Amino acid sequence: MKGNPEPGAVPDPETFRAQARQWLATVARPRAADGEWGSGSDSVAVFENWTEEQEREHTARTQEWERTRYDQGWGALNWPQTYGGRGLPAYYEQLYRTEETAFDVPHRTEVFPVTQQLVAPAIGIWGTEEQKERWLPPMLRTDELACQLFSETEAGSDLAAVRTRAVRDGDNWVLQGHKVWTSGARVATWGVAVCRTDPDVRKHAGITVFVVRMDAPGVTVRPIQQMTGGTSFNEVYLDGVVVPDTDRLGPVGEGWRVTLSVLAAERLDSGNLGLDNADRALELAGNLPRPLTGSEQQRAADLHIRTLVQRLIGLRVTAALVAGREPGAEASVGKLYATETMRRTSDLVSELLGPSLVADTGQWGTYAWTEHLLGAPGYSIAGGTDEIQHTILAERVLGLPKEPTR
């Protein structure tokens, strides 16, 4: 690993960024400068519109890149050396990502941040030493990927209302249930399943979390057809799936606390949602072959200001991490703000393109926007609904009382 950074050393941020740029230049090509408007890909899909074969091919390319990073000391930056990391502060990962955007590397689909930034940290908090040794290095290197088996059709936004059952059978558990809206289920090695293990106690107390092999007997993955034609999401059926107790994550009955660890990390990762498409919409406004109307100018100016504010909110989240505290309100504000940015991007594009948005004429940068318009509303639900984020802010920031349980 010649030329690798010295593990354990904490360079100042500017030195770190310079080192990252220097290393990236040795393993990746600089991203081509943007050409004339109308060239290159015009995809603005919120959720990937791929077949299973395309998803597997792209996943393999991204895994190869992530392994290169990990092996040469540029992956798992904030993890201890024990797990292949460098023990750097958490925000150094964001500094690295900023530099990486200038290079032509594979786009990380959702299964990668879920594995490295949601599931791995939860294992780091709740896992036994044996589980950490077994799962963390391959997940951080992306030899093994993980998906979230959380949502259920009957539970809606109330994740604690899960009905998937796990029944103890000696040293094993038998899982029976149905999960939905699972990204990456077709390529994941493991699924983190939230299950009900005690139906006779209050719902938050009767939950336990298991790490389930996605190729285990009884696991069935069925893709969900999207409006756009792709299948980014899946249903996962658990039909008598046997899971050893050694693959239980956290104490029996303490699964709600484990689940919250994952959800908190998910909201931290959502603050940058939609910024690329917002920037692309503003470019569209600047390249129309006609002057903008007054209304279009107003929408474009509003969206430009929102992108600046959203990036500032992201910096607040980073500042909280630098200060060594878990962002709470900042993460919920960031999620709400990002969702609204995506809505307003749709509004601007709809006004700019008019009828050409809904007719697939082959013209670059027109009909492609339908994938944003159809996908953006999903983020008012994903990662915690807007209503849940408002409740978090009402209770934790404004100090308002919880609604009495009926």
KELUM-149233 format. One line per field, with one value per residue (C-alpha): residue number from 0; y negated, x, z negated; residue in one letter. Coordinates in pm, whole numbers, padded with zeros to 5 digits, m for minus. Each point is the difference from the previous one (the first is absolute). Layout:
<drenfis>
pos = c(NUM/...) $
v = c(Y/...) $
u = c(X/...) $
w = c(Z/...) $
code = c(A/...) $
</drenfis>
This chain:
<drenfis>
pos = c(0/1/2/3/4/5/6/7/8/9/10/11/12/13/14/15/16/17/18/19/20/21/22/23/24/25/26/27/28/29/30/31/32/33/34/35/36/37/38/39/40/41/42/43/44/45/46/47/48/49/50/51/52/53/54/55/56/57/58/59/60/61/62/63/64/65/66/67/68/69/70/71/72/73/74/75/76/77/78/79/80/81/82/83/84/85/86/87/88/89/90/91/92/93/94/95/96/97/98/99/100/101/102/103/104/105/106/107/108/109/110/111/112/113/114/115/116/117/118/119/120/121/122/123/124/125/126/127/128/129/130/131/132/133/134/135/136/137/138/139/140/141/142/143/144/145/146/147/148/149/150/151/152/153/154/155/156/157/158/159/160/161/162/163/164/165/166/167/168/169/170/171/172/173/174/175/176/177/178/179/180/181/182/183/184/185/186/187/188/189/190/191/192/193/194/195/196/197/198/199/200/201/202/203/204/205/206/207/208/209/210/211/212/213/214/215/216/217/218/219/220/221/222/223/224/225/226/227/228/229/230/231/232/233/234/235/236/237/238/239/240/241/242/243/244/245/246/247/248/249/250/251/252/253/254/255/256/257/258/259/260/261/262/263/264/265/266/267/268/269/270/271/272/273/274/275/276/277/278/279/280/281/282/283/284/285/286/287/288/289/290/291/292/293/294/295/296/297/298/299/300/301/302/303/304/305/306/307/308/309/310/311/312/313/314/315/316/317/318/319/320/321/322/323/324/325/326/327/328/329/330/331/332/333/334/335/336/337/338/339/340/341/342/343/344/345/346/347/348/349/350/351/352/353/354/355/356/357/358/359/360/361/362/363/364/365/366/367/368/369/370/371/372/373/374/375/376/377/378/379/380/381/382/383/384/385/386/387/388/389/390/391/392/393/394/395/396/397/398/399/400/401/402/403/404/405) $
v = c(00000/m00236/m00367/00065/m00258/00073/00154/m00183/m00333/m00283/m00259/m00342/m00023/m00185/00239/00292/m00134/m00055/00355/00133/m00187/00128/00360/m00021/m00124/00325/00236/m00182/m00229/m00360/m00048/m00161/m00365/m00067/m00045/m00193/00012/00294/00245/00305/00175/m00187/00245/m00164/00316/m00015/00378/00207/00131/00321/00362/00260/00066/m00370/m00030/00294/m00129/m00349/00141/00211/m00306/m00205/00281/00014/m00372/00015/00287/m00209/m00282/00231/00188/m00319/m00178/m00224/00196/00035/m00326/m00054/00364/00137/00168/00331/m00013/m00138/m00367/m00298/m00126/m00342/m00228/00085/m00312/00100/00241/m00302/m00181/00301/00024/m00365/00075/00323/m00184/m00138/00351/00255/00271/00218/m00156/00153/00140/00016/00342/m00139/m00280/00234/00254/m00231/m00291/00155/00372/00008/m00276/00181/00316/m00208/m00117/00312/00292/00243/00011/00315/m00171/m00307/00212/00207/m00272/m00335/00053/00164/m00260/m00296/00146/00082/00367/00045/m00241/m00052/m00119/m00114/00234/m00263/m00118/00200/m00080/00034/m00215/m00307/m00268/00165/00227/00128/00158/00271/00338/00212/00260/00163/00302/00158/00361/00110/m00175/m00130/m00233/00063/m00309/m00035/m00317/m00242/m00310/m00262/m00292/00165/m00155/00222/00326/00171/m00071/00002/00278/m00088/m00158/m00174/00115/m00170/00271/00038/00252/m00073/m00090/m00033/m00312/m00357/m00012/m00182/00255/00317/m00054/00175/m00052/00278/00004/00242/00158/m00099/00337/00199/00256/m00169/m00347/m00110/m00331/m00137/m00325/m00277/m00159/m00380/m00252/m00068/00366/00086/00215/m00177/00135/00347/00197/00254/00302/00183/00342/00208/m00143/00150/m00250/00103/m00194/m00104/m00218/m00192/m00366/m00142/00144/00172/m00257/m00294/m00011/m00337/m00164/00183/m00117/m00361/00019/00087/m00262/m00276/00080/00006/m00353/m00125/00128/m00166/m00368/m00007/00161/m00166/m00259/00142/m00013/m00348/m00119/00171/m00173/m00337/00083/00083/m00342/m00166/00191/m00039/m00143/m00276/m00259/00114/m00132/m00191/00304/00223/m00250/m00004/00381/00025/m00264/00176/00335/m00148/m00149/00332/00189/m00243/00034/00380/00016/m00220/00239/00280/m00196/m00029/00377/00029/m00255/00208/00305/m00201/m00106/00365/m00003/00185/m00236/00019/m00305/m00079/00337/m00031/m00356/00114/00286/m00228/m00268/00245/00146/m00347/m00083/00304/m00117/m00347/00144/00184/m00321/m00197/00267/00047/m00371/m00021/00299/00000/00255/00113/00160/00265/00079/00231/m00177/00103/m00357/m00009/m00115/m00008/00327/00131/m00230/00219/00235/m00280/m00108/00355/00088/m00315/00041/00331/m00182/m00156/00357/00157/m00041/m00108/m00183/m00377/00040/00199/m00264/m00270/00205/00038/m00376/m00074/00230/m00039/m00366/m00172/00222/00065/00291/00331/00079/00220/00368/00116) $
u = c(00000/00272/m00084/m00285/m00069/00139/m00280/m00078/00143/m00256/00102/m00161/m00299/00178/00297/m00243/m00185/00325/00109/m00337/00029/00353/m00105/m00313/00207/00201/m00300/m00279/m00042/m00108/m00366/m00036/m00089/m00362/m00032/m00260/m00350/m00173/00293/00059/m00262/m00321/m00110/m00146/m00158/m00065/m00027/00208/m00199/00196/m00059/00143/00289/00087/m00020/00236/00249/00011/00022/00303/00177/m00069/00122/00327/00050/m00093/00246/00274/m00076/m00005/00318/00198/m00106/m00275/m00304/m00152/00175/m00167/00025/00274/00303/m00136/m00261/00224/m00064/00214/m00181/m00068/m00285/m00332/m00013/00320/m00213/m00194/00325/00111/m00331/00032/00332/m00127/m00272/00270/00093/m00171/m00090/m00314/m00314/m00084/m00351/m00205/00122/00352/m00082/m00253/00278/00284/m00178/m00313/00044/00372/m00028/m00295/00209/00282/m00235/m00205/00207/00198/00375/m00044/m00265/00217/00295/m00222/m00207/00175/00309/m00192/m00276/00235/00194/m00336/00089/m00339/m00292/m00301/m00357/m00269/m00292/m00199/m00318/m00322/m00321/m00214/00227/00012/00214/m00028/00303/m00067/m00321/00191/m00168/00289/00042/00314/m00060/00276/00086/00295/00312/m00187/m00285/m00263/m00110/m00335/m00116/00007/00213/m00042/00179/00338/00277/00291/m00166/00107/00371/00023/00170/m00181/m00327/m00053/m00347/m00216/m00221/m00258/00113/m00253/m00358/m00115/00194/m00026/00099/00332/00116/m00078/00241/00329/00236/00167/00259/m00135/00182/m00187/00072/m00136/m00275/m00338/00117/m00174/00070/m00260/00066/m00260/m00077/00032/m00203/00317/00038/00299/00017/00212/m00210/m00097/m00233/00174/m00189/00133/m00162/00129/00351/00232/00244/00256/m00008/00359/m00146/m00224/00106/m00043/m00193/m00335/m00274/00239/m00045/m00171/00317/00205/m00243/00025/00379/m00046/m00270/00210/00287/m00243/m00119/00357/00060/m00308/00095/00163/m00298/m00105/00277/00140/m00341/m00070/00327/m00095/m00342/00170/00223/m00311/m00144/00318/00003/m00359/m00020/m00231/m00007/m00141/m00337/m00026/m00142/00280/00262/m00156/m00002/00359/00122/m00184/00154/00350/m00030/m00134/00304/00227/m00199/m00014/00378/00029/m00228/00235/00288/m00192/m00035/00373/00069/m00202/00209/00322/m00120/m00045/m00377/m00271/m00192/m00368/m00197/00252/m00055/m00380/00012/00235/m00231/m00305/00185/00140/m00345/m00140/00293/m00090/m00362/00099/00238/m00300/m00206/00269/00061/m00373/m00039/00313/m00078/m00378/m00137/00348/00040/m00263/00083/00294/00125/00362/00102/00281/m00089/m00380/m00190/00284/m00132/m00308/00215/00071/m00364/m00122/00275/00033/m00325/00130/00252/m00278/m00039/00347/00231/m00283/m00308/m00029/m00255/00245/00272/m00245/m00084/00370/00049/m00317/00099/00380/00041/m00324/m00061/m00362/m00165/m00058/m00350/m00162/m00022/m00358) $
w = c(00000/00111/m00037/m00240/m00275/m00341/m00212/m00321/00117/00007/00261/m00003/00240/00280/m00009/00001/00304/00186/m00080/00116/00331/00049/m00064/00214/00292/m00012/00011/00186/00296/m00060/00079/00340/m00019/00087/00371/00195/m00138/00161/m00002/m00217/m00213/m00078/m00271/m00310/m00144/m00374/m00022/00241/00294/00054/00077/m00241/00237/00018/m00379/m00049/00257/m00153/m00353/00100/00147/m00311/m00227/00191/m00057/m00369/m00052/00159/m00242/m00301/00091/00057/m00316/00136/m00112/m00347/m00088/m00338/m00110/m00228/00156/m00132/00276/00271/m00074/m00099/m00309/00152/m00112/00167/00216/00182/00204/00126/00081/00201/00187/00101/00169/00155/00194/00230/00117/00220/m00252/m00019/m00144/m00341/00012/m00319/m00115/m00056/m00249/m00163/m00054/m00099/m00169/m00150/m00067/m00082/m00265/m00158/m00021/m00146/m00278/m00068/00130/m00208/00053/00209/00214/00051/00111/00228/00164/m00013/00221/00289/m00020/m00013/00295/00170/00046/m00166/00040/m00223/00049/m00244/m00068/m00187/00172/00012/00183/m00315/m00218/00224/m00164/m00341/00017/m00351/00131/00190/00028/00124/m00275/m00135/m00224/m00209/00082/m00214/00127/00304/00086/00266/00195/00172/00171/00290/00055/00272/00172/m00047/00210/00099/m00104/00323/m00054/m00380/m00196/m00323/m00103/m00333/m00107/m00262/m00153/m00273/m00261/m00274/00096/m00360/m00102/00122/00365/m00042/m00259/00193/00291/00080/00295/00200/00277/00260/00293/00315/00160/m00297/00067/m00030/00115/00320/00172/00240/00189/m00008/00335/m00011/00199/00199/00097/m00218/m00312/m00262/m00288/m00109/m00217/m00223/m00132/m00306/m00005/m00291/00028/m00262/m00152/m00264/m00324/00073/00278/m00236/m00023/m00348/m00296/00038/m00030/00051/00378/00000/m00130/00264/00267/m00114/00040/00366/00059/m00155/00236/00295/m00071/m00029/00352/00153/m00015/00344/00174/00322/00028/00325/00165/m00136/00154/00328/m00003/m00040/00297/00198/m00088/00123/00329/00119/00355/m00126/m00278/m00334/m00108/m00324/m00177/00130/m00113/m00347/m00024/00123/m00246/m00284/00092/00025/m00348/m00134/00130/m00186/m00323/00030/00030/m00309/m00190/00106/m00150/m00327/m00011/00064/m00275/m00244/00088/m00040/m00345/m00091/m00036/00186/00229/m00086/00103/00274/00164/m00008/00133/00274/00101/00013/00190/00254/00066/00064/00230/00208/00019/00113/00258/00147/m00003/00186/00262/00061/00069/00217/00221/00019/00250/00108/m00343/00072/00364/00068/00313/m00050/m00078/m00257/m00350/00036/m00044/m00223/m00274/m00043/m00209/m00246/m00017/m00060/m00249/m00211/m00198/m00134/m00217/m00206/m00132/00029/m00298/m00228/00126/m00008/m00278/m00212/00050/m00111/m00309/m00086/00024/m00198/m00287/m00010/00100/m00094/m00302/00088/m00183/00171/00109/m00265/00092/00040) $
code = c(M/K/G/N/P/E/P/G/A/V/P/D/P/E/T/F/R/A/Q/A/R/Q/W/L/A/T/V/A/R/P/R/A/A/D/G/E/W/G/S/G/S/D/S/V/A/V/F/E/N/W/T/E/E/Q/E/R/E/H/T/A/R/T/Q/E/W/E/R/T/R/Y/D/Q/G/W/G/A/L/N/W/P/Q/T/Y/G/G/R/G/L/P/A/Y/Y/E/Q/L/Y/R/T/E/E/T/A/F/D/V/P/H/R/T/E/V/F/P/V/T/Q/Q/L/V/A/P/A/I/G/I/W/G/T/E/E/Q/K/E/R/W/L/P/P/M/L/R/T/D/E/L/A/C/Q/L/F/S/E/T/E/A/G/S/D/L/A/A/V/R/T/R/A/V/R/D/G/D/N/W/V/L/Q/G/H/K/V/W/T/S/G/A/R/V/A/T/W/G/V/A/V/C/R/T/D/P/D/V/R/K/H/A/G/I/T/V/F/V/V/R/M/D/A/P/G/V/T/V/R/P/I/Q/Q/M/T/G/G/T/S/F/N/E/V/Y/L/D/G/V/V/V/P/D/T/D/R/L/G/P/V/G/E/G/W/R/V/T/L/S/V/L/A/A/E/R/L/D/S/G/N/L/G/L/D/N/A/D/R/A/L/E/L/A/G/N/L/P/R/P/L/T/G/S/E/Q/Q/R/A/A/D/L/H/I/R/T/L/V/Q/R/L/I/G/L/R/V/T/A/A/L/V/A/G/R/E/P/G/A/E/A/S/V/G/K/L/Y/A/T/E/T/M/R/R/T/S/D/L/V/S/E/L/L/G/P/S/L/V/A/D/T/G/Q/W/G/T/Y/A/W/T/E/H/L/L/G/A/P/G/Y/S/I/A/G/G/T/D/E/I/Q/H/T/I/L/A/E/R/V/L/G/L/P/K/E/P/T/R) $
</drenfis>
